[in-house]
């Protein structure tokens, strides 16, 4: 509960600051929020005993705590990357506080969601994660695309939440309990419980944007401000993946023969849909949207191994993915705020004008593609290993084929940046301090998380803490 | 620091130093120093190995083992036998020569040398690894810089060639990873712990069914980079588009990763799979030998001739490996060495000719011997060595291969061997025709008479590559004895 209370305190402090500050002081909200969140993140590194609250509705353990800290680092990087954008565009409109508070509220929701001990807490967390983001997607109110994206997001996520809670009610009807503890003992294989599971799963699949529930993704990412798209693709997706894993491994264990088949098919569909659609994208945000769909497909490979290995590889991959995607989105953000360009064509010749940004982008994309010695390679290799350990060699084969397809479109961006020469390439610009910090943190994550094995080993050692 | 890890650390340090280089002069000097150290270390390694071998009878010497990922039992474990030692020596010679040949690279020199040396660090790491995972990591590190090297500094349809090459090789490594998982998750077949260590796996009896399933994955995964027919298509276009030093390194060294991996991983760890599949792949590799030779005859561009010739000669390496006997295997390894040196020489020479005449078309060139005597002489010698003239490395290699191949008394092997031997004739056709046309004969263009002579750095690069060719050709016994001793454990696995 410590991280949640800390986060709540930050949000309240920011509200108080907003109320009592005059116009000149408003810009100070950004460093204030960053420092407070930084402190809360650092506190997150202190160990926390496992425990539960509210009669088992809220549970925490070492793995969840680690994951919350990772999410917190992710949001910190994200806020660092968006600080300059906020300062230039949003402070003037007097809306910076809202932006930060909404992001942090959504993060708080993610905390509650992954710590949920019963379906009600899960549902509250899910809604708290989603609703603030819907406001954020439509943040640039004067842009038509942004407003459209906001409507799309709120409608589809309302549908998804509705589907999830309908599933929950069906499950309640079969078992008579909402608590995760002991749920597996009373859950039996029946048509009603399978139906309930499928509705519940579809609700979560919306959040993770698994095929065939991915249709909102590209449009929403394109319309949303870049940092919000980035938030959607890393934080909200990452949290949803982890809670999906927890419920599949514990609550729905009796249904495993069913859900393993569903995951198997959805994984194949998601990988192919994400990868094949990404091939022809021009807009970087749409491109990263489809790439993130494909990445979600890879994550499902780890879910098929219901043991310590499976949960460790999933959590590790999500953590690595957060760094890689934040690196890529950070560069897109830096370029967009300097030149308003976000098409792959516009990146032609970028290396000759902005070598450092191009290098970071290449690192991030190679990490997403799974090229050693970057962290993404280890993440992917271990996910395959988890699937292969249960004999899913065919799925691993489909996975590696997809990884090769994905390399093609990641290389398209590298080609534009490095291989092409361009007379009117985006001119050299200097990134501001916050942006630099945000990018460097992501780069360090990409470089270190793989080669430095204790990171994975620590996750592995604690990843059985929720399995019984 | 142990003697082997330095082979990876020196390139990394060189790359770090290169980051601070400001212009071409500084970059090439830093690259030269780094690679010269590497070269000196590899010479030292050969002597150290011979000395160590006299007292140490383990399969691998200079071993070291550091735990990396405990839960997967992944180690950074290294060691060398004679095969790896000669491969390391080959790599360090070719990369050093490559630095000399790239002395005048004008566009983004720093980045060029960084990519080149990152690639070489992957190759060195690959040859010293004795852990499947670590080996795989180094393998991919060696492949991916090719994209930038061909794409940025190449010529012709470089973007497409680079993409094709990268995707095919990474696709192959994807297959390979499936094979590696298959081996890894069967490495507890005798009840031990799962392991990636090659020599621990070699003691395990992996079930026949698993071997038969995973052998083609591992074999094809490696053989694609060894230009196995019909997966060779990346090679001609890739080599033709690549800048000189990259063609040298790629054809000379990187393609050898294929044969080495096939031998060390596929055949050593999956012997039963090898026996099941050897005839199938034997036919493919024999087809590659013939196809490559005839393909080379048809080409009009010097680089394409050499690229198809590489397909043919590396097909011969796989062919010899699949012959499954000591003589042929020795031949395969010497052929790898010999082809690495000769093809690097060829690409270097083609680069020099192209840099002066700005054409690689055989029809447009002629009489260069009179204008460029040094380059011309080396070209002729290389050509003769390539087609297997006694006294050079090519002869030793092919002799061993075909003697080994004929040891098989059955009809199938005999017929294949006869077909493959006939490729020697075709090789002479394209080599002699090419050398005769561009070196001898009348000068095709008056403008060529003013071409500048070979510079000192070009000469150094060529001589560096030429010396081992002659050494292997004239004193093959020491080398083949050294290799034969290391082949013994492989042979014991199959019998």
Interface residues (C-beta under 8 A of the other chain):
Chain A: X309 X312 X366 X371 X372 X373 X377 X381 X382 X384 X385 X388 X389 X393 X396 X397 X400 X401 X403 X404 X407 X408 X411 X414 X415 X418 X419 X453 X456 X457 X460
Chain B: X68 X69 X70 X71 X72 X74 X133 X136 X137 X140 X141 X144 X147 X148 X151 X152 X158 X159 X162 X163 X166 X167 X170 X171 X174 X175 X177 X178 X181 X182 X184 X185 X213
